[in-house]
Amino acid sequence: MKPEDPPSDEISPDQFFDADLRLGQIVEAHPFPEARKPAFKLTIDFGPGVGIKKSSAQITDHYDLDTLVGKCVIGVVNFPARQIGPVRSEVLVLGVSDADGAIVLLSPDFDAPLGARVC
């Protein structure tokens, strides 16, 4: 989706609240050379109850491996896992498209406990 795309069809509040959005912290970031589009492989700690999840993300325009480790992110933790090449992606990391379509990660401004629900 690009910034100029119109909003998609409406969903009910119940449909939105079915998505389990949580705060996590990237603990590992690695190159993903097998990906069709430039991407990184991420390991994210969502704290007690959710634990460690793996993902891939096409975020190479604004981030490098060194700056990702330790970064807090928002992820959807209850999507079914998807196989993306050799990577089994267990969580969808959320971001927004900048004016050029590159992804900017969603991240809190202040500290909160890992695993905290987005509300």
C-alpha positions as CSV (number, residue, x, y, z in Angstrom):
1,M,0.0,0.0,0.0
2,K,1.3,3.4,-0.9
3,P,0.5,6.6,1.1
4,E,-1.9,7.8,-1.6
5,D,-3.9,4.6,-1.6
6,P,-7.5,5.0,-0.3
7,P,-8.4,3.2,2.9
8,S,-9.6,-0.4,2.4
9,D,-13.1,-1.7,3.3
10,E,-14.3,-1.2,6.8
11,I,-13.9,-3.9,9.4
12,S,-15.7,-4.3,12.7
13,P,-14.1,-3.4,16.0
14,D,-14.2,-7.2,16.9
15,Q,-12.2,-7.9,13.8
16,F,-9.6,-5.3,14.8
17,F,-9.4,-6.6,18.4
18,D,-8.8,-10.1,17.1
19,A,-5.3,-9.0,16.0
20,D,-2.9,-9.4,19.0
21,L,-0.5,-6.4,18.6
22,R,2.4,-6.5,21.1
23,L,5.6,-4.6,21.9
24,G,8.8,-6.5,21.2
25,Q,12.5,-5.9,21.0
26,I,14.8,-7.0,18.2
27,V,17.5,-9.2,19.7
28,E,19.1,-10.4,16.4
29,A,19.2,-9.1,12.9
30,H,20.8,-10.8,9.9
31,P,21.1,-10.4,6.2
32,F,18.5,-12.2,4.1
33,P,20.3,-12.6,0.7
34,E,17.8,-15.2,-0.5
35,A,14.8,-12.8,-0.4
36,R,13.4,-11.6,-3.7
37,K,13.4,-8.0,-2.4
38,P,16.1,-6.6,0.0
39,A,15.2,-7.7,3.6
40,F,16.5,-8.7,7.0
41,K,15.9,-11.8,9.1
42,L,14.8,-10.7,12.6
43,T,14.6,-12.4,16.0
44,I,12.2,-10.5,18.3
45,D,11.6,-10.9,22.1
46,F,8.0,-10.3,23.0
47,G,8.5,-11.0,26.7
48,P,6.8,-13.6,28.9
49,G,3.8,-15.2,27.5
50,V,4.7,-14.7,23.9
51,G,8.4,-15.3,23.9
52,I,10.9,-15.2,21.0
53,K,9.5,-14.9,17.4
54,K,11.2,-14.8,14.0
55,S,10.3,-12.6,11.1
56,S,11.6,-11.1,7.9
57,A,11.1,-7.5,7.0
58,Q,11.8,-5.4,3.9
59,I,13.3,-2.5,5.9
60,T,16.7,-2.1,4.4
61,D,16.2,1.5,3.1
62,H,16.1,3.1,6.5
63,Y,17.8,0.5,8.8
64,D,21.0,-1.4,9.0
65,L,21.8,-4.5,11.0
66,D,23.7,-2.6,13.7
67,T,20.9,-0.1,14.5
68,L,18.2,-2.8,14.6
69,V,19.4,-4.8,17.5
70,G,17.8,-3.3,20.7
71,K,15.1,-1.5,18.7
72,C,11.6,-1.8,20.0
73,V,8.9,-2.6,17.5
74,I,5.2,-3.4,17.2
75,G,4.2,-6.8,15.8
76,V,1.1,-8.9,15.2
77,V,1.8,-12.1,17.1
78,N,-1.2,-14.2,16.3
79,F,-1.0,-14.4,12.5
80,P,-0.3,-17.9,11.2
81,A,3.4,-18.5,10.4
82,R,4.3,-18.1,6.8
83,Q,7.2,-19.6,4.9
84,I,9.2,-16.9,3.1
85,G,12.0,-18.7,1.3
86,P,14.1,-20.4,3.9
87,V,12.6,-18.3,6.7
88,R,9.5,-19.2,8.7
89,S,8.0,-15.8,9.6
90,E,6.1,-16.1,12.9
91,V,5.1,-12.4,13.4
92,L,4.2,-9.4,11.2
93,V,6.3,-6.4,12.2
94,L,4.4,-3.2,11.6
95,G,5.6,-0.1,9.8
96,V,4.4,2.7,7.5
97,S,5.5,3.7,4.0
98,D,7.4,6.9,3.7
99,A,6.9,9.2,0.6
100,D,9.1,6.9,-1.5
101,G,7.4,3.7,-0.4
102,A,10.2,2.6,2.0
103,I,9.1,1.1,5.3
104,V,9.5,3.0,8.6
105,L,9.0,0.8,11.6
106,L,6.4,1.6,14.3
107,S,8.1,2.0,17.6
108,P,7.0,3.6,21.0
109,D,8.4,6.9,22.1
110,F,8.8,5.8,25.7
111,D,9.8,2.5,27.5
112,A,7.1,-0.1,28.1
113,P,7.4,-3.7,29.1
114,L,8.1,-6.3,26.4
115,G,4.9,-8.1,25.4
116,A,2.7,-5.1,26.3
117,R,-0.5,-5.1,24.2
118,V,-1.1,-2.2,21.8
119,C,-4.3,-0.5,22.8
